[in-house]
């Protein structure tokens, strides 16, 4: 089975619309015939399902040890029992391997193009997706009440092999965070397809002066998520650097489609604080995560949110509007059933504003059979 990491360098010259390879089945579709798998032999299927069956036999102690050796800041005791332990690939920092491709067993294409969000046309189908729920600054090398954080975290999948930014801030526009607080995500632009492997690249720094050379590196490198050893329950990953750490909460969502959520706030009479969260089923367990929190002072449109949702399940959006330090916050919610395509609208009327919600469903176009 060819990994994404090897496929990236072999894809040099491939156009952005190149078709992905469809060899990993969705658990929800494993009893149905798979497209483009007619040549799959019985032995191949036996080997594939054997790899899934042996996931629980992995030596987790060895994984923890490897992660600790790679990430000195990793504190295993403070990570939940559902945590993933993944060492950063040696030599994958931006100072050595990503740009000059010298010290990895496989090379990474130097293409830094951002992925594009294109609606599916023609035949529609679901696929497995990786959903990132939150990022949190777990440990900082600087002892300060607030920090200016910038840089990026991006995923590469086999849909187009381009960078799909989950977090991206320039040094001139850092985000203000505190240790232990959530890091507001700025993406992804589209859902992260989990056909086989996914790479996670990151380079995050703390602004610490007038010049860039005075800044402090938080995390830097690459992680590889391999499909045949991934669990499907929500879990937490600690991305550790030499002097800091970021926790990432995520899950694999099977048989999924993409919900593109657009929220427009109008008729604002008085400024208010808004919290928006989403609730989706992951392995039939509800998982709630925050999409937006902040003040609303005038009519505006929030950034688009993309959420992986299992087909035919229901996605809930929860709104809490009011003012900090006061009682009587207004709570509203709306629900949307996941479909292969199409869209739905909801209108929420408040005394001090109107909230319009549009959810557009998008799915993948499979590769054509040879």
Secondary structure, DSSP 8 states (H G I E B T S, - for coil): ---HHHHHHHTTT--TT------S--GGGTTS--TT-TT--HHHHHHHHHHHHTGGGS-HHHHHHHHHHH-TT--GGGS-TTEE-----TT-STTTHHHH--SSSS-------B-------SS-B-EEEEEEEEEEEEE-SS--SSEEEEEEEEEE-TTT--BEEEEEE-GGG-EEE-TTSB------SS-EE-SSEEEEEEEEEE--SSSGGG-EEEEEEEEEEEGGG--SS-EEEEEE-SS-EEEEEEEEEEEEEEEEEEEEEE---S-EEEEEEEEEEETTEEEEEEEEEEEE-SSEE---EEEEEETTSEEEEEEEEE-TT-S--EEEEEEEE--SSEEEEEEEE-SS-EEEEEEEEE-B------
